[in-house]
Amino acid sequence: QVQLVESGGGLVQAGGSLRLSCAASGNRFSINNMAWYRQAPGKQRELVAAITTAGTTNYADSVKGRFTISRDNAKNAVYLQMNSLKPEDTAVYYCNIISRGRGYWGQGTQVTVSS
C-alpha cells in the first residue's frame, strides 16, 4: 500500500505563485509516472502535468509556460511550481502516482486564486 501526502495549497492573488508538494510512503514500492490533476467545482478532474521516471514532462495547454512539475526520486516526491496564477486555476489539486501498475491518489489540496 502507498500513501500520498500533499501540502502547499492555499489562497493567493492573481499573478502570485504557489508550490505544491507530494510525498509518497509505503512498503517496498517503486514509482513510475507521477502527476498532478485538478478538479474545479462542477467540472471533471483534469490532468495538469505529468513526469516520467526519466524526467520527461507533459503539461495541459492551459498551464504551459506557467507551471513546472519536478520530482525527487530519492525522496519519492513530486512538486508543482505554479507561477502567474489565474482565477481559473482555482481547484482542488491531487497528486497521482503509478506504482507496480496501480494508481494512487493523494487527499487533495485546495488552491484558490483571487482576482
Long-range contacts (C-beta under 8 A, 24 or more apart in sequence): 1-26, 1-27, 2-26, 2-29, 2-97, 2-99, 2-102, 2-104, 3-104, 4-95, 4-97, 4-104, 4-105, 4-106, 4-107, 5-106, 5-107, 6-93, 6-94, 6-95, 6-106, 6-107, 6-108, 6-109, 7-109, 8-109, 9-93, 9-109, 9-110, 9-111, 10-110, 10-111, 10-112, 11-112, 11-113, 11-114, 12-85, 12-111, 12-112, 12-113, 12-114, 13-113, 13-114, 14-85, 14-86, 14-87, 14-113, 14-114, 14-115, 15-84, 15-85, 16-85, 16-113, 17-81, 17-82, 17-83, 17-84, 17-85, 18-82, 18-85, 18-111, 19-79, 19-80, 19-81, 19-82, 20-79, 20-80, 20-82, 20-93, 20-95, 20-109, 20-111, 21-77, 21-78, 21-79, 22-77, 22-78, 22-79, 22-95, 22-97, 22-106, 23-75, 23-76, 23-77, 24-76, 24-77, 24-97, 24-99, 24-104, 25-76, 26-99, 29-99, 29-100, 30-99, 30-100, 31-73, 31-76, 31-97, 31-98, 31-99, 32-97, 32-98, 32-99, 33-97, 33-98, 34-69, 34-71, 34-78, 34-95, 34-96, 34-97, 34-98, 35-69, 35-78, 35-95, 35-96, 35-97, 36-69, 36-78, 36-80, 36-93, 36-94, 36-95, 36-96, 37-93, 37-94, 37-96, 38-89, 38-91, 38-92, 38-93, 38-94, 38-111, 39-91, 39-92, 39-94, 39-108, 40-88, 40-90, 40-91, 40-92, 43-91, 45-94, 48-80, 48-93, 49-80, 51-78, 62-88, 63-89, 82-111, 85-111, 85-113, 86-113, 87-113, 87-114, 87-115, 88-113, 89-113
